[in-house]
Amino acid sequence: MDEAERGAALTADVLEDRYGLVADHVEPVHMGTDTINRRVLTDDGLRLFVKQYPAMADLDEARNAWDMSEYCRAAKLPVPRVWPDADDNLITIAEGSAWAVVDEAPGQVTTSAMTIPLAEHIGVVMGRMHRALAAYPLPKRVQQTRWRTEPVEDAVAKCDAVMARATRQGHDRLDQLRVDLDQRRTDLRTHSAELRKQLSETLVQQALHADLTRTNLITLADAVTGVIDFRCASALPAWELGRAAFDPRTVATSTNWTTCALAMVGAYRSEHPSLPMQEVRACARIALLYMLFSFYGATTAEYNLPQDAELDLKRYWSERQTAIRRLLGDLEGLEEKLTALGAGGDTA
């Protein structure tokens, strides 16, 4: 019996013992780095997604994330149901591991640029979610804000560390990475201080999904059908909005990226008008700063990803580089258009 077969048999045992479900078919899903994921079809036709946690996982944080997920589902958001086990726990302990079982949402994670209708629907869902989570207790986990507080020279030093790591790993495009990191050093030193200076000292902080990116949205026919993988952290709504609206894949590859961003922010505002307009306007600037201070994807070997996922992560790094250039080139115009959204003005 190979590893996949052993995993399938183990999953079937857990489903029967802890959930009273009989697995008809189990297949591995090679996505994510935090859990072992499997897709299950039960004998009565249920389509489920099963997560097996590694031994070192923080189960308190995982429980908090599933609690937030169920809270949002109760608020009528498109969030798949988490199955309680025989003891009514959202995470079950069985066969030496922790497990969670959720309904599989119809659709798939899309890796292409957003369409305008999809961007608009993401804005609707996010606005409703932020409004609902404004009443949720602040999580102990706090989303990092290096983009706002890290000394610029510390970030610049990371460029050298990344290059050294890539060299050790035998990165297949060292020359291009060197060019990218040289550009990043220049951008950090040239733009960071001015970008930060125009941010408000105090920004709204609340409970948020905190990883509401394209990889955690299941979509079907330009609509969000499932929000998955809640991180559950105290974070800034303007950061989460900007990160989604200025999705690097869309900014880097679509001629409609500005229209998509404005459609998302406009729809968000219609659902959640209480976020101060100053912060809505700042979401593009925050997205740009967040990308400047992030080196995720510059190297990939440390994640032990399947080949397709590794190639996708490398592409994501490249798309971020392009997105940074485009946002730097058009930030002033973008902020004028975002301000016009708040005034009900024409953004075309």
N, C-alpha and C positions, 0 to 999 in steps of 0.2 A: 504494500500500500504506500503510495507516494504522499508527499506533504499535503497536496491539495485534497486528496481523498481522506487523509486523516483529519484535516480541518473540517471537511464537509461532514464526516461522521460525528465529530465532536460537536459541531453546531447543531446537528439533528438531535443529538442527545440532550443538549441544553434546552432546545425549544420544546421538546416533549416533557422533560422533567420539570422545568420552571414555568412554562407558559401553556402547557396542554396543547401544543401545536405539533402537527406531523409534517415534516419536511418531505416534499416530493422531489425537489431538485435544489441543489446548492451549488453556486459557482462563485469563485473568488472575484473581487473587484479591485483592480490594481490602481487605487487612487488614495491620496492622503498618506501622511507619514506618521500620524499619531495613533492610529488604530488599525487592526486587521479587519477588512471589510468583506462581507459576503452578501450576495443577493440570493434570496430564497423564494421558491414557489411552494406553497403548502398543498396538501392533498385536497383541500377544499377551495383552492384557487386564489388564496391571498398572496399578494406580492409584498415581500418584506425585505428590509435592509437590516443586516445584523452587524453590530460592531463589537469586536473583541478587544479589550484594553490590554496594553502591555503591563507587566508586573510593576513597573515604576510609575504608572499613571497616578495623578492626583485625583482620587475618586471624589473628594469633596467638590473640587472644581467641576468635574464631570457632572455630578448630581445637580450642581447649581445651574449648569448650562441646560440640562434637560428640564429643570423646573421652569427656567425662563422660556424655553421652547413651548412647553405646555401652556404657560401663561399667555403667550402670544396666540397660540391656537385657540384658546378660549375667547380671545378678543376678535375672533373671526378672521384672522390672518391666514394666508396659505402656508401653513406649517404642518408637516406630516405628524400623525399621532404617534406618541411614544407608548409602547405596550407596557403596562404594569405586569410584574411577575406574579407568581402565586401568593406572595406576601404583600402585594400592592406597592412594590418598589420599582422605581424607574430604571435603576441599575440592579442587575442580579449578580450574585456571586455563585459561580458553579464551575466545576472541573478545574479549579485552581486559577480561574480568571474572572474578571468583571465583564459583563455583557450588557448591551442595550439593543432593543429591538424596536424598529419603527416601520410604519407603512412606507412603501415606495411611492413617491409622487410620480404622476404621469409626466413624461417629457424627459429632458436630459440637460446636462450642463453644456452650454454652447461655448465654443472657443472662437467664433467669428466676431466681427465688429457688431455692436448693437445696432438695431434698426431704431428709427425714431419712435414707432409705437411701443417697442419693448422698453426703451429708455423711459418713456412716459409712464408705463405701468410699474417699472421699478420705482420710480418716484412716488407713485401712489402708495405702493406697499410700504416703502420706507417711511413716508410721512405718517401713515397710520400706525406703523410700528413704533416710531419715536413718540408719537402722541400717547400710545398705550403704555410704553415703558417709562414715561415721565413719572408715573405713579408707583413704579417698581422700586423696592429698596436698593440703595446703592450697593453694588457688589464689592467685596473686599479686593478682588483683582482689579488693578488699575492699568488701563492701556498706556503703553509707553508714549512719551511725547519728546523723543530725541529731536525731532524736527523743530521743536520750539525751544528746547533748553540745552542741548548738547553743544559744548564749545566747538566752533567751526574747525579748529585745528585738530580736535580729536577725530572728527569725521574725515578730515583730510588724511590723517595718519592711517585710517582704515583702508584707504586706497592702496597703500604700500602692503598692508597685511593681506589684503585680498589678492594682490598680484603674487605675493610670495606663496600663498596657499594654492593658487591656480598653477603655479610653476611646479610645486610639489606633486600636485594631482595629475600633471600631464595634460592640462587643458588644451583642447584641440585648436583653439583660435587665440593664442597668446598675443599675437601682434594686434588683433582687433581689440582685445580686452585692454591692452596697454593704452591704445588710443582712447577707448571709452573712459578709462580711469583718469587719464590726463585731462580729458574734458570735464570730468566730474570735479576734479580738484579746482580747476579754473572756475567752474560754476559756483561751487561752494564758497570760494573766497570772494568772488565778484558780486554775488547776488544775495547770499543768505542774510546778511545783516540788514539790508534794505527791505527784503521781503518780511523779515520778522518785525521790523520797526513799525510797520503799518498794521500789525495785528493788535486787537484790543488786549489789554492786560488781563481782563477777566472774560472767560468764555464759558458758556453754559456747559455743565457736566451732568450726566445722568447715566442710568443703566442703559446699555446698548448691546446689540448682538456682537459688535466689535470685530466682526470679520465678514461684513456683508458685501462680499465681492462676487464677481461673476462665477467663480468656482463653487460658491455656496448657494447659487440660485438655480433651481430646476425650472426650465422654461418650455413652453409648448405654444406654437403659433403666436409668437410675440406677446405672450403673457407669462407672468411668474406663477408657477403651479406649486412650488415648494421652496421654502427657505430652510436651509439645513445648517448643521455644524455651528450652532451658536457658541460663541466664545464666552459670553456673559462677563462683561467688564464695565467699570466706570470709565466713560470716555466722552468725547465731545461730539455732539450731533453734527456740527459743521465739518469735522474731520471725516465722519462716516459718509456724509453727503458728498463731499468733494472727492473722496476716494472712489465712490461709485460713479459719479457724474463724469469724472475725467479718467475713466477706465483706460489704462494705457493701450490695450488692444484696439479700442475704438479710436482713440486720439491718433495713434500711429498709423492706422490702416484705412480710415474712412474719411472721405471728403466731407461727410456730414457730422463730424465729431462735435463741432460747436453747436449745431442745431440739436443733436442728441443731448448734450449736456444741459442746454437751456430748457429742453422739453422735460427732462428729468427734474430739474430744479423747480420749474413752474408747477409741475404736478405735485411735487413735494410740498410746495408752499400752499397749494389749495387744500391739502389734507392736514397740514401742520403749520398754520399761520403764526403760531406763538413764538417760534424761533426768531430772535431779533434779526431784522433785515441786515444789519451790519455784519452779522455772522454768516448769513446766507451769501452775502457779497464776498466774504472772505474765503468761501469754500474752495475756490480755484487756487488762491494763493496757498492755502493750507495743503491742498493736494500736491502742488508743486514742491513745497518744502518737504512734505512727507517722502516724495520720490527722491529728492536730492540727498536726503539723509539715510536712505535705505540701500543696502547692497545685496538684497535678496535676489538670487538668480545669477549673480556674477560668477559664482562657482557652484557646482551641482553634485560633485562626487560624494560629498559628505552625507547626502540624503539617501543614497542607495536606492534610487528610483528606477522603475522600469524604463526601458529606452525611450518609449513614446513620451512618458511624463518628463524625463530628463530633457528631451529636445524641446518640449513645450516650455519648460522653465527657462532654458537658454533663450528661446524666442521672446519670452516675457521680459527678460533683462534688456534685450535689444529694443523691444517696443517701449520700455520705460525711457531708454535713452532718447528715442525719437520724441516721445511725449514731453519730456523735459524741454527739448528745443522748441517745440511748438507752443507750449504754455509760456515759456519765457518770451517768445516772439509776439504773443498776442494777449498778454495778461491785462494790460490796461484796457483794451477793447472789450475783453471778456467781462471785466468788472463793471464796466459801463452798462453792458447788456444785462448782467445780473441785477444791477441797481434798477434798471428799467422794469425788470420783472416785478419788483416790489412796488413800483409806482404804477403798475398796470400799463406800462408803455410798450411801444413797438420794439421788438428785439431782432427784427429781421435785418 
